[in-house]
Amino acid sequence: MKKVILKPFGIHLCEIRVNKNLTQAYLTFKGKFDHKYIGKVEQGERNPSLKTLCRLADALGINLTELLNF
């Protein structure tokens, strides 16, 4: 069941990041994440918490609604 939502979310996150010309390393630094975390989220291997989703949105410079609109 998790892959049903985690993989599409990861693809969406990657598309937003790439469209903003940001690297995974930059997003990791900006959001203060572990160095492998963003890649795992984008691959659908991690399930980010609400708190983490807020940090991702802030690091991307978007609101949470846009991040979750996939």
CHARMM internal coordinates of N, CA and C (Angstrom, degrees):
IC EDIT
DIST 1 N 1 CA 1.4549
DIST 1 CA 1 C 1.5264
ANGL 1 N 1 CA 1 C 111.66
DIST 1 C 2 N 1.3466
ANGL 1 CA 1 C 2 N 116.66
DIHE 1 N 1 CA 1 C 2 N -39.10
DIST 2 N 2 CA 1.4568
ANGL 1 C 2 N 2 CA 119.47
DIHE 1 CA 1 C 2 N 2 CA -178.36
DIST 2 CA 2 C 1.5155
ANGL 2 N 2 CA 2 C 112.32
DIHE 1 C 2 N 2 CA 2 C -58.85
DIST 2 C 3 N 1.3310
ANGL 2 CA 2 C 3 N 117.51
DIHE 2 N 2 CA 2 C 3 N -41.62
DIST 3 N 3 CA 1.4649
ANGL 2 C 3 N 3 CA 120.65
DIHE 2 CA 2 C 3 N 3 CA -177.34
DIST 3 CA 3 C 1.5271
ANGL 3 N 3 CA 3 C 111.51
DIHE 2 C 3 N 3 CA 3 C -62.70
DIST 3 C 4 N 1.3222
ANGL 3 CA 3 C 4 N 116.56
DIHE 3 N 3 CA 3 C 4 N -26.51
DIST 4 N 4 CA 1.4579
ANGL 3 C 4 N 4 CA 120.71
DIHE 3 CA 3 C 4 N 4 CA -179.61
DIST 4 CA 4 C 1.5289
ANGL 4 N 4 CA 4 C 111.06
DIHE 3 C 4 N 4 CA 4 C -60.91
DIST 4 C 5 N 1.3044
ANGL 4 CA 4 C 5 N 117.62
DIHE 4 N 4 CA 4 C 5 N -33.44
DIST 5 N 5 CA 1.4621
ANGL 4 C 5 N 5 CA 120.96
DIHE 4 CA 4 C 5 N 5 CA -179.61
DIST 5 CA 5 C 1.5313
ANGL 5 N 5 CA 5 C 112.24
DIHE 4 C 5 N 5 CA 5 C -108.11
DIST 5 C 6 N 1.3234
ANGL 5 CA 5 C 6 N 117.85
DIHE 5 N 5 CA 5 C 6 N -33.38
DIST 6 N 6 CA 1.4634
ANGL 5 C 6 N 6 CA 119.99
DIHE 5 CA 5 C 6 N 6 CA -175.47
DIST 6 CA 6 C 1.5223
ANGL 6 N 6 CA 6 C 112.96
DIHE 5 C 6 N 6 CA 6 C -68.38
DIST 6 C 7 N 1.3162
ANGL 6 CA 6 C 7 N 117.55
DIHE 6 N 6 CA 6 C 7 N -41.46
DIST 7 N 7 CA 1.4668
ANGL 6 C 7 N 7 CA 120.32
DIHE 6 CA 6 C 7 N 7 CA -179.40
DIST 7 CA 7 C 1.5358
ANGL 7 N 7 CA 7 C 111.38
DIHE 6 C 7 N 7 CA 7 C -65.47
DIST 7 C 8 N 1.3427
ANGL 7 CA 7 C 8 N 119.41
DIHE 7 N 7 CA 7 C 8 N -49.92
DIST 8 N 8 CA 1.4720
ANGL 7 C 8 N 8 CA 119.03
DIHE 7 CA 7 C 8 N 8 CA 177.38
DIST 8 CA 8 C 1.5279
ANGL 8 N 8 CA 8 C 112.56
DIHE 7 C 8 N 8 CA 8 C -60.79
DIST 8 C 9 N 1.3329
ANGL 8 CA 8 C 9 N 117.49
DIHE 8 N 8 CA 8 C 9 N -37.06
DIST 9 N 9 CA 1.4554
ANGL 8 C 9 N 9 CA 119.16
DIHE 8 CA 8 C 9 N 9 CA 177.22
DIST 9 CA 9 C 1.5260
ANGL 9 N 9 CA 9 C 110.56
DIHE 8 C 9 N 9 CA 9 C -64.30
DIST 9 C 10 N 1.3198
ANGL 9 CA 9 C 10 N 116.61
DIHE 9 N 9 CA 9 C 10 N -42.57
DIST 10 N 10 CA 1.4587
ANGL 9 C 10 N 10 CA 120.58
DIHE 9 CA 9 C 10 N 10 CA 178.66
DIST 10 CA 10 C 1.5186
ANGL 10 N 10 CA 10 C 112.53
DIHE 9 C 10 N 10 CA 10 C -60.92
DIST 10 C 11 N 1.3093
ANGL 10 CA 10 C 11 N 116.62
DIHE 10 N 10 CA 10 C 11 N -40.80
DIST 11 N 11 CA 1.4714
ANGL 10 C 11 N 11 CA 121.19
DIHE 10 CA 10 C 11 N 11 CA 177.11
DIST 11 CA 11 C 1.5217
ANGL 11 N 11 CA 11 C 109.80
DIHE 10 C 11 N 11 CA 11 C -63.72
DIST 11 C 12 N 1.3139
ANGL 11 CA 11 C 12 N 116.64
DIHE 11 N 11 CA 11 C 12 N -43.66
DIST 12 N 12 CA 1.4698
ANGL 11 C 12 N 12 CA 122.01
DIHE 11 CA 11 C 12 N 12 CA 178.69
DIST 12 CA 12 C 1.5294
ANGL 12 N 12 CA 12 C 110.71
DIHE 11 C 12 N 12 CA 12 C -61.44
DIST 12 C 13 N 1.3216
ANGL 12 CA 12 C 13 N 116.69
DIHE 12 N 12 CA 12 C 13 N -45.89
DIST 13 N 13 CA 1.4619
ANGL 12 C 13 N 13 CA 121.24
DIHE 12 CA 12 C 13 N 13 CA 178.37
DIST 13 CA 13 C 1.5240
ANGL 13 N 13 CA 13 C 110.56
DIHE 12 C 13 N 13 CA 13 C -59.17
DIST 13 C 14 N 1.3150
ANGL 13 CA 13 C 14 N 116.25
DIHE 13 N 13 CA 13 C 14 N -45.76
DIST 14 N 14 CA 1.4688
ANGL 13 C 14 N 14 CA 121.22
DIHE 13 CA 13 C 14 N 14 CA 179.16
DIST 14 CA 14 C 1.5280
ANGL 14 N 14 CA 14 C 110.96
DIHE 13 C 14 N 14 CA 14 C -61.03
DIST 14 C 15 N 1.3207
ANGL 14 CA 14 C 15 N 117.21
DIHE 14 N 14 CA 14 C 15 N -43.09
DIST 15 N 15 CA 1.4724
ANGL 14 C 15 N 15 CA 120.70
DIHE 14 CA 14 C 15 N 15 CA 179.50
DIST 15 CA 15 C 1.5221
ANGL 15 N 15 CA 15 C 111.41
DIHE 14 C 15 N 15 CA 15 C -62.27
DIST 15 C 16 N 1.3200
ANGL 15 CA 15 C 16 N 116.76
DIHE 15 N 15 CA 15 C 16 N -42.76
DIST 16 N 16 CA 1.4666
ANGL 15 C 16 N 16 CA 120.12
DIHE 15 CA 15 C 16 N 16 CA 178.19
DIST 16 CA 16 C 1.5306
ANGL 16 N 16 CA 16 C 109.33
DIHE 15 C 16 N 16 CA 16 C -61.99
DIST 16 C 17 N 1.3196
ANGL 16 CA 16 C 17 N 116.25
DIHE 16 N 16 CA 16 C 17 N -47.77
DIST 17 N 17 CA 1.4604
ANGL 16 C 17 N 17 CA 121.22
DIHE 16 CA 16 C 17 N 17 CA -177.71
DIST 17 CA 17 C 1.5192
ANGL 17 N 17 CA 17 C 111.22
DIHE 16 C 17 N 17 CA 17 C -60.33
DIST 17 C 18 N 1.3306
ANGL 17 CA 17 C 18 N 116.97
DIHE 17 N 17 CA 17 C 18 N -46.74
DIST 18 N 18 CA 1.4608
ANGL 17 C 18 N 18 CA 121.79
DIHE 17 CA 17 C 18 N 18 CA -178.96
DIST 18 CA 18 C 1.5316
ANGL 18 N 18 CA 18 C 110.65
DIHE 17 C 18 N 18 CA 18 C -65.97
DIST 18 C 19 N 1.3281
ANGL 18 CA 18 C 19 N 117.43
DIHE 18 N 18 CA 18 C 19 N -42.05
DIST 19 N 19 CA 1.4682
ANGL 18 C 19 N 19 CA 121.12
DIHE 18 CA 18 C 19 N 19 CA 178.57
DIST 19 CA 19 C 1.5224
ANGL 19 N 19 CA 19 C 112.38
DIHE 18 C 19 N 19 CA 19 C -62.16
DIST 19 C 20 N 1.3236
ANGL 19 CA 19 C 20 N 116.12
DIHE 19 N 19 CA 19 C 20 N -26.13
DIST 20 N 20 CA 1.4655
ANGL 19 C 20 N 20 CA 119.98
DIHE 19 CA 19 C 20 N 20 CA 177.38
DIST 20 CA 20 C 1.5332
ANGL 20 N 20 CA 20 C 111.60
DIHE 19 C 20 N 20 CA 20 C -92.83
DIST 20 C 21 N 1.3338
ANGL 20 CA 20 C 21 N 116.06
DIHE 20 N 20 CA 20 C 21 N 6.30
DIST 21 N 21 CA 1.4728
ANGL 20 C 21 N 21 CA 122.37
DIHE 20 CA 20 C 21 N 21 CA -179.74
DIST 21 CA 21 C 1.5293
ANGL 21 N 21 CA 21 C 112.40
DIHE 20 C 21 N 21 CA 21 C 57.19
DIST 21 C 22 N 1.3241
ANGL 21 CA 21 C 22 N 116.10
DIHE 21 N 21 CA 21 C 22 N 41.25
DIST 22 N 22 CA 1.4547
ANGL 21 C 22 N 22 CA 121.45
DIHE 21 CA 21 C 22 N 22 CA 178.50
DIST 22 CA 22 C 1.5214
ANGL 22 N 22 CA 22 C 109.75
DIHE 21 C 22 N 22 CA 22 C -107.91
DIST 22 C 23 N 1.3051
ANGL 22 CA 22 C 23 N 116.45
DIHE 22 N 22 CA 22 C 23 N 143.72
DIST 23 N 23 CA 1.4625
ANGL 22 C 23 N 23 CA 120.51
DIHE 22 CA 22 C 23 N 23 CA 175.29
DIST 23 CA 23 C 1.5205
ANGL 23 N 23 CA 23 C 109.39
DIHE 22 C 23 N 23 CA 23 C -89.60
DIST 23 C 24 N 1.3327
ANGL 23 CA 23 C 24 N 115.18
DIHE 23 N 23 CA 23 C 24 N 162.81
DIST 24 N 24 CA 1.4601
ANGL 23 C 24 N 24 CA 118.94
DIHE 23 CA 23 C 24 N 24 CA 174.35
DIST 24 CA 24 C 1.5250
ANGL 24 N 24 CA 24 C 109.56
DIHE 23 C 24 N 24 CA 24 C -61.04
DIST 24 C 25 N 1.3255
ANGL 24 CA 24 C 25 N 116.89
DIHE 24 N 24 CA 24 C 25 N -37.84
DIST 25 N 25 CA 1.4668
ANGL 24 C 25 N 25 CA 121.10
DIHE 24 CA 24 C 25 N 25 CA -179.69
DIST 25 CA 25 C 1.5242
ANGL 25 N 25 CA 25 C 110.97
DIHE 24 C 25 N 25 CA 25 C -62.01
DIST 25 C 26 N 1.3217
ANGL 25 CA 25 C 26 N 116.78
DIHE 25 N 25 CA 25 C 26 N -41.75
DIST 26 N 26 CA 1.4634
ANGL 25 C 26 N 26 CA 119.86
DIHE 25 CA 25 C 26 N 26 CA 179.44
DIST 26 CA 26 C 1.5290
ANGL 26 N 26 CA 26 C 110.34
DIHE 25 C 26 N 26 CA 26 C -65.05
DIST 26 C 27 N 1.3349
ANGL 26 CA 26 C 27 N 116.59
DIHE 26 N 26 CA 26 C 27 N -45.52
DIST 27 N 27 CA 1.4606
ANGL 26 C 27 N 27 CA 120.51
DIHE 26 CA 26 C 27 N 27 CA -179.54
DIST 27 CA 27 C 1.5304
ANGL 27 N 27 CA 27 C 110.52
DIHE 26 C 27 N 27 CA 27 C -63.37
DIST 27 C 28 N 1.3192
ANGL 27 CA 27 C 28 N 116.28
DIHE 27 N 27 CA 27 C 28 N -38.21
DIST 28 N 28 CA 1.4620
ANGL 27 C 28 N 28 CA 121.41
DIHE 27 CA 27 C 28 N 28 CA 176.30
DIST 28 CA 28 C 1.5249
ANGL 28 N 28 CA 28 C 110.54
DIHE 27 C 28 N 28 CA 28 C -60.49
DIST 28 C 29 N 1.3332
ANGL 28 CA 28 C 29 N 116.10
DIHE 28 N 28 CA 28 C 29 N -47.08
DIST 29 N 29 CA 1.4597
ANGL 28 C 29 N 29 CA 121.07
DIHE 28 CA 28 C 29 N 29 CA 179.59
DIST 29 CA 29 C 1.5214
ANGL 29 N 29 CA 29 C 111.54
DIHE 28 C 29 N 29 CA 29 C -64.87
DIST 29 C 30 N 1.3156
ANGL 29 CA 29 C 30 N 116.21
DIHE 29 N 29 CA 29 C 30 N -49.01
DIST 30 N 30 CA 1.4645
ANGL 29 C 30 N 30 CA 121.58
DIHE 29 CA 29 C 30 N 30 CA -175.97
DIST 30 CA 30 C 1.5361
ANGL 30 N 30 CA 30 C 111.64
DIHE 29 C 30 N 30 CA 30 C -62.46
DIST 30 C 31 N 1.3246
ANGL 30 CA 30 C 31 N 116.77
DIHE 30 N 30 CA 30 C 31 N -39.74
DIST 31 N 31 CA 1.4619
ANGL 30 C 31 N 31 CA 120.60
DIHE 30 CA 30 C 31 N 31 CA -178.71
DIST 31 CA 31 C 1.5152
ANGL 31 N 31 CA 31 C 114.19
DIHE 30 C 31 N 31 CA 31 C -91.68
DIST 31 C 32 N 1.3401
ANGL 31 CA 31 C 32 N 116.19
DIHE 31 N 31 CA 31 C 32 N -1.99
DIST 32 N 32 CA 1.4668
ANGL 31 C 32 N 32 CA 122.15
DIHE 31 CA 31 C 32 N 32 CA -179.46
DIST 32 CA 32 C 1.5313
ANGL 32 N 32 CA 32 C 111.83
DIHE 31 C 32 N 32 CA 32 C 58.53
DIST 32 C 33 N 1.3495
ANGL 32 CA 32 C 33 N 115.09
DIHE 32 N 32 CA 32 C 33 N 48.61
DIST 33 N 33 CA 1.4593
ANGL 32 C 33 N 33 CA 121.94
DIHE 32 CA 32 C 33 N 33 CA 178.30
DIST 33 CA 33 C 1.5190
ANGL 33 N 33 CA 33 C 110.27
DIHE 32 C 33 N 33 CA 33 C -99.52
DIST 33 C 34 N 1.3176
ANGL 33 CA 33 C 34 N 116.60
DIHE 33 N 33 CA 33 C 34 N 162.91
DIST 34 N 34 CA 1.4514
ANGL 33 C 34 N 34 CA 122.23
DIHE 33 CA 33 C 34 N 34 CA 171.05
DIST 34 CA 34 C 1.5310
ANGL 34 N 34 CA 34 C 108.65
DIHE 33 C 34 N 34 CA 34 C -60.22
DIST 34 C 35 N 1.3254
ANGL 34 CA 34 C 35 N 117.72
DIHE 34 N 34 CA 34 C 35 N 148.26
DIST 35 N 35 CA 1.4582
ANGL 34 C 35 N 35 CA 121.41
DIHE 34 CA 34 C 35 N 35 CA -172.45
DIST 35 CA 35 C 1.5304
ANGL 35 N 35 CA 35 C 114.83
DIHE 34 C 35 N 35 CA 35 C -60.95
DIST 35 C 36 N 1.3136
ANGL 35 CA 35 C 36 N 119.08
DIHE 35 N 35 CA 35 C 36 N -21.32
DIST 36 N 36 CA 1.4703
ANGL 35 C 36 N 36 CA 121.07
DIHE 35 CA 35 C 36 N 36 CA 179.51
DIST 36 CA 36 C 1.5298
ANGL 36 N 36 CA 36 C 113.26
DIHE 35 C 36 N 36 CA 36 C -103.39
DIST 36 C 37 N 1.3108
ANGL 36 CA 36 C 37 N 117.43
DIHE 36 N 36 CA 36 C 37 N -4.88
DIST 37 N 37 CA 1.4609
ANGL 36 C 37 N 37 CA 121.33
DIHE 36 CA 36 C 37 N 37 CA -170.92
DIST 37 CA 37 C 1.5322
ANGL 37 N 37 CA 37 C 113.56
DIHE 36 C 37 N 37 CA 37 C -63.71
DIST 37 C 38 N 1.3172
ANGL 37 CA 37 C 38 N 118.09
DIHE 37 N 37 CA 37 C 38 N -47.83
DIST 38 N 38 CA 1.4715
ANGL 37 C 38 N 38 CA 121.17
DIHE 37 CA 37 C 38 N 38 CA -176.45
DIST 38 CA 38 C 1.5278
ANGL 38 N 38 CA 38 C 110.47
DIHE 37 C 38 N 38 CA 38 C -60.20
DIST 38 C 39 N 1.3122
ANGL 38 CA 38 C 39 N 117.37
DIHE 38 N 38 CA 38 C 39 N -44.13
DIST 39 N 39 CA 1.4664
ANGL 38 C 39 N 39 CA 120.95
DIHE 38 CA 38 C 39 N 39 CA 178.30
DIST 39 CA 39 C 1.5166
ANGL 39 N 39 CA 39 C 111.97
DIHE 38 C 39 N 39 CA 39 C -59.65
DIST 39 C 40 N 1.3183
ANGL 39 CA 39 C 40 N 116.42
DIHE 39 N 39 CA 39 C 40 N -40.30
DIST 40 N 40 CA 1.4684
ANGL 39 C 40 N 40 CA 120.18
DIHE 39 CA 39 C 40 N 40 CA -179.88
DIST 40 CA 40 C 1.5284
ANGL 40 N 40 CA 40 C 111.38
DIHE 39 C 40 N 40 CA 40 C -69.32
DIST 40 C 41 N 1.3192
ANGL 40 CA 40 C 41 N 117.33
DIHE 40 N 40 CA 40 C 41 N -36.92
DIST 41 N 41 CA 1.4659
ANGL 40 C 41 N 41 CA 120.12
DIHE 40 CA 40 C 41 N 41 CA 176.38
DIST 41 CA 41 C 1.5255
ANGL 41 N 41 CA 41 C 108.96
DIHE 40 C 41 N 41 CA 41 C -65.80
DIST 41 C 42 N 1.3350
ANGL 41 CA 41 C 42 N 117.33
DIHE 41 N 41 CA 41 C 42 N -45.55
DIST 42 N 42 CA 1.4629
ANGL 41 C 42 N 42 CA 120.88
DIHE 41 CA 41 C 42 N 42 CA -179.13
DIST 42 CA 42 C 1.5301
ANGL 42 N 42 CA 42 C 112.13
DIHE 41 C 42 N 42 CA 42 C -64.07
DIST 42 C 43 N 1.3209
ANGL 42 CA 42 C 43 N 117.38
DIHE 42 N 42 CA 42 C 43 N -26.51
DIST 43 N 43 CA 1.4659
ANGL 42 C 43 N 43 CA 121.02
DIHE 42 CA 42 C 43 N 43 CA 177.94
DIST 43 CA 43 C 1.5296
ANGL 43 N 43 CA 43 C 112.64
DIHE 42 C 43 N 43 CA 43 C -88.12
DIST 43 C 44 N 1.3303
ANGL 43 CA 43 C 44 N 116.80
DIHE 43 N 43 CA 43 C 44 N -2.11
DIST 44 N 44 CA 1.4605
ANGL 43 C 44 N 44 CA 120.42
DIHE 43 CA 43 C 44 N 44 CA 179.77
DIST 44 CA 44 C 1.5105
ANGL 44 N 44 CA 44 C 112.99
DIHE 43 C 44 N 44 CA 44 C 78.86
DIST 44 C 45 N 1.3386
ANGL 44 CA 44 C 45 N 117.28
DIHE 44 N 44 CA 44 C 45 N 19.13
DIST 45 N 45 CA 1.4603
ANGL 44 C 45 N 45 CA 121.81
DIHE 44 CA 44 C 45 N 45 CA -178.07
DIST 45 CA 45 C 1.5213
ANGL 45 N 45 CA 45 C 113.36
DIHE 44 C 45 N 45 CA 45 C -94.30
DIST 45 C 46 N 1.3196
ANGL 45 CA 45 C 46 N 117.69
DIHE 45 N 45 CA 45 C 46 N -13.13
DIST 46 N 46 CA 1.4587
ANGL 45 C 46 N 46 CA 121.85
DIHE 45 CA 45 C 46 N 46 CA 179.52
DIST 46 CA 46 C 1.5243
ANGL 46 N 46 CA 46 C 109.51
DIHE 45 C 46 N 46 CA 46 C -124.99
DIST 46 C 47 N 1.3100
ANGL 46 CA 46 C 47 N 115.47
DIHE 46 N 46 CA 46 C 47 N 148.48
DIST 47 N 47 CA 1.4576
ANGL 46 C 47 N 47 CA 122.88
DIHE 46 CA 46 C 47 N 47 CA -179.22
DIST 47 CA 47 C 1.5295
ANGL 47 N 47 CA 47 C 107.75
DIHE 46 C 47 N 47 CA 47 C -112.74
DIST 47 C 48 N 1.3414
ANGL 47 CA 47 C 48 N 118.18
DIHE 47 N 47 CA 47 C 48 N 95.96
DIST 48 N 48 CA 1.4595
ANGL 47 C 48 N 48 CA 120.06
DIHE 47 CA 47 C 48 N 48 CA -175.50
DIST 48 CA 48 C 1.5270
ANGL 48 N 48 CA 48 C 112.20
DIHE 47 C 48 N 48 CA 48 C -68.70
DIST 48 C 49 N 1.3203
ANGL 48 CA 48 C 49 N 115.17
DIHE 48 N 48 CA 48 C 49 N 142.72
DIST 49 N 49 CA 1.4671
ANGL 48 C 49 N 49 CA 121.37
DIHE 48 CA 48 C 49 N 49 CA 176.84
DIST 49 CA 49 C 1.5285
ANGL 49 N 49 CA 49 C 109.56
DIHE 48 C 49 N 49 CA 49 C -76.50
DIST 49 C 50 N 1.3065
ANGL 49 CA 49 C 50 N 116.20
DIHE 49 N 49 CA 49 C 50 N 170.53
DIST 50 N 50 CA 1.4607
ANGL 49 C 50 N 50 CA 121.08
DIHE 49 CA 49 C 50 N 50 CA 177.77
DIST 50 CA 50 C 1.5295
ANGL 50 N 50 CA 50 C 110.61
DIHE 49 C 50 N 50 CA 50 C -60.28
DIST 50 C 51 N 1.3191
ANGL 50 CA 50 C 51 N 116.01
DIHE 50 N 50 CA 50 C 51 N -41.13
DIST 51 N 51 CA 1.4614
ANGL 50 C 51 N 51 CA 120.61
DIHE 50 CA 50 C 51 N 51 CA 177.92
DIST 51 CA 51 C 1.5327
ANGL 51 N 51 CA 51 C 110.68
DIHE 50 C 51 N 51 CA 51 C -61.06
DIST 51 C 52 N 1.3121
ANGL 51 CA 51 C 52 N 116.63
DIHE 51 N 51 CA 51 C 52 N -42.53
DIST 52 N 52 CA 1.4639
ANGL 51 C 52 N 52 CA 121.42
DIHE 51 CA 51 C 52 N 52 CA 178.98
DIST 52 CA 52 C 1.5211
ANGL 52 N 52 CA 52 C 111.00
DIHE 51 C 52 N 52 CA 52 C -67.51
DIST 52 C 53 N 1.3180
ANGL 52 CA 52 C 53 N 117.53
DIHE 52 N 52 CA 52 C 53 N -38.19
DIST 53 N 53 CA 1.4626
ANGL 52 C 53 N 53 CA 120.54
DIHE 52 CA 52 C 53 N 53 CA 177.31
DIST 53 CA 53 C 1.5250
ANGL 53 N 53 CA 53 C 110.65
DIHE 52 C 53 N 53 CA 53 C -61.37
DIST 53 C 54 N 1.3231
ANGL 53 CA 53 C 54 N 116.24
DIHE 53 N 53 CA 53 C 54 N -39.05
DIST 54 N 54 CA 1.4750
ANGL 53 C 54 N 54 CA 119.89
DIHE 53 CA 53 C 54 N 54 CA 176.80
DIST 54 CA 54 C 1.5209
ANGL 54 N 54 CA 54 C 110.70
DIHE 53 C 54 N 54 CA 54 C -64.21
DIST 54 C 55 N 1.3262
ANGL 54 CA 54 C 55 N 117.41
DIHE 54 N 54 CA 54 C 55 N -41.66
DIST 55 N 55 CA 1.4723
ANGL 54 C 55 N 55 CA 120.79
DIHE 54 CA 54 C 55 N 55 CA 177.01
DIST 55 CA 55 C 1.5242
ANGL 55 N 55 CA 55 C 111.41
DIHE 54 C 55 N 55 CA 55 C -63.81
DIST 55 C 56 N 1.3229
ANGL 55 CA 55 C 56 N 117.06
DIHE 55 N 55 CA 55 C 56 N -40.35
DIST 56 N 56 CA 1.4707
ANGL 55 C 56 N 56 CA 120.77
DIHE 55 CA 55 C 56 N 56 CA 177.39
DIST 56 CA 56 C 1.5253
ANGL 56 N 56 CA 56 C 110.85
DIHE 55 C 56 N 56 CA 56 C -61.89
DIST 56 C 57 N 1.3245
ANGL 56 CA 56 C 57 N 116.31
DIHE 56 N 56 CA 56 C 57 N -47.23
DIST 57 N 57 CA 1.4644
ANGL 56 C 57 N 57 CA 120.43
DIHE 56 CA 56 C 57 N 57 CA 179.96
DIST 57 CA 57 C 1.5282
ANGL 57 N 57 CA 57 C 110.49
DIHE 56 C 57 N 57 CA 57 C -59.68
DIST 57 C 58 N 1.3224
ANGL 57 CA 57 C 58 N 117.00
DIHE 57 N 57 CA 57 C 58 N -45.13
DIST 58 N 58 CA 1.4652
ANGL 57 C 58 N 58 CA 120.85
DIHE 57 CA 57 C 58 N 58 CA 178.54
DIST 58 CA 58 C 1.5240
ANGL 58 N 58 CA 58 C 110.92
DIHE 57 C 58 N 58 CA 58 C -61.24
DIST 58 C 59 N 1.3153
ANGL 58 CA 58 C 59 N 116.82
DIHE 58 N 58 CA 58 C 59 N -45.14
DIST 59 N 59 CA 1.4634
ANGL 58 C 59 N 59 CA 120.96
DIHE 58 CA 58 C 59 N 59 CA -178.93
DIST 59 CA 59 C 1.5319
ANGL 59 N 59 CA 59 C 111.39
DIHE 58 C 59 N 59 CA 59 C -63.61
DIST 59 C 60 N 1.3304
ANGL 59 CA 59 C 60 N 116.60
DIHE 59 N 59 CA 59 C 60 N -31.72
DIST 60 N 60 CA 1.4637
ANGL 59 C 60 N 60 CA 121.39
DIHE 59 CA 59 C 60 N 60 CA 178.73
DIST 60 CA 60 C 1.5251
ANGL 60 N 60 CA 60 C 112.66
DIHE 59 C 60 N 60 CA 60 C -84.19
DIST 60 C 61 N 1.3209
ANGL 60 CA 60 C 61 N 116.71
DIHE 60 N 60 CA 60 C 61 N -12.96
DIST 61 N 61 CA 1.4582
ANGL 60 C 61 N 61 CA 120.74
DIHE 60 CA 60 C 61 N 61 CA -178.25
DIST 61 CA 61 C 1.5073
ANGL 61 N 61 CA 61 C 113.29
DIHE 60 C 61 N 61 CA 61 C 74.78
DIST 61 C 62 N 1.3437
ANGL 61 CA 61 C 62 N 116.35
DIHE 61 N 61 CA 61 C 62 N 31.73
DIST 62 N 62 CA 1.4622
ANGL 61 C 62 N 62 CA 121.87
DIHE 61 CA 61 C 62 N 62 CA 179.27
DIST 62 CA 62 C 1.5247
ANGL 62 N 62 CA 62 C 108.54
DIHE 61 C 62 N 62 CA 62 C -128.37
DIST 62 C 63 N 1.3373
ANGL 62 CA 62 C 63 N 115.97
DIHE 62 N 62 CA 62 C 63 N 169.51
DIST 63 N 63 CA 1.4654
ANGL 62 C 63 N 63 CA 117.73
DIHE 62 CA 62 C 63 N 63 CA 176.22
DIST 63 CA 63 C 1.5305
ANGL 63 N 63 CA 63 C 109.88
DIHE 62 C 63 N 63 CA 63 C -89.60
DIST 63 C 64 N 1.3095
ANGL 63 CA 63 C 64 N 115.50
DIHE 63 N 63 CA 63 C 64 N 163.42
DIST 64 N 64 CA 1.4577
ANGL 63 C 64 N 64 CA 121.32
DIHE 63 CA 63 C 64 N 64 CA -176.46
DIST 64 CA 64 C 1.5277
ANGL 64 N 64 CA 64 C 111.94
DIHE 63 C 64 N 64 CA 64 C -61.22
DIST 64 C 65 N 1.3142
ANGL 64 CA 64 C 65 N 117.32
DIHE 64 N 64 CA 64 C 65 N -35.55
DIST 65 N 65 CA 1.4642
ANGL 64 C 65 N 65 CA 121.15
DIHE 64 CA 64 C 65 N 65 CA 178.90
DIST 65 CA 65 C 1.5249
ANGL 65 N 65 CA 65 C 110.98
DIHE 64 C 65 N 65 CA 65 C -59.97
DIST 65 C 66 N 1.3146
ANGL 65 CA 65 C 66 N 117.21
DIHE 65 N 65 CA 65 C 66 N -43.60
DIST 66 N 66 CA 1.4665
ANGL 65 C 66 N 66 CA 120.54
DIHE 65 CA 65 C 66 N 66 CA 178.97
DIST 66 CA 66 C 1.5258
ANGL 66 N 66 CA 66 C 110.84
DIHE 65 C 66 N 66 CA 66 C -64.99
DIST 66 C 67 N 1.3270
ANGL 66 CA 66 C 67 N 116.68
DIHE 66 N 66 CA 66 C 67 N -39.23
DIST 67 N 67 CA 1.4634
ANGL 66 C 67 N 67 CA 120.22
DIHE 66 CA 66 C 67 N 67 CA 179.76
DIST 67 CA 67 C 1.5270
ANGL 67 N 67 CA 67 C 111.02
DIHE 66 C 67 N 67 CA 67 C -64.33
DIST 67 C 68 N 1.3267
ANGL 67 CA 67 C 68 N 116.48
DIHE 67 N 67 CA 67 C 68 N -35.84
DIST 68 N 68 CA 1.4687
ANGL 67 C 68 N 68 CA 120.09
DIHE 67 CA 67 C 68 N 68 CA -176.52
DIST 68 CA 68 C 1.5295
ANGL 68 N 68 CA 68 C 113.21
DIHE 67 C 68 N 68 CA 68 C -92.29
DIST 68 C 69 N 1.3107
ANGL 68 CA 68 C 69 N 117.84
DIHE 68 N 68 CA 68 C 69 N 1.76
DIST 69 N 69 CA 1.4688
ANGL 68 C 69 N 69 CA 121.44
DIHE 68 CA 68 C 69 N 69 CA -179.31
DIST 69 CA 69 C 1.5355
ANGL 69 N 69 CA 69 C 109.78
DIHE 68 C 69 N 69 CA 69 C -91.20
DIST 69 C 70 N 1.3282
ANGL 69 CA 69 C 70 N 115.65
DIHE 69 N 69 CA 69 C 70 N 80.85
DIST 70 N 70 CA 1.4709
ANGL 69 C 70 N 70 CA 120.88
DIHE 69 CA 69 C 70 N 70 CA -179.72
DIST 70 CA 70 C 1.5041
ANGL 70 N 70 CA 70 C 110.81
DIHE 69 C 70 N 70 CA 70 C -130.53
END
COOR INIT
IC SEED 1 N 1 CA 1 C
IC BUILD
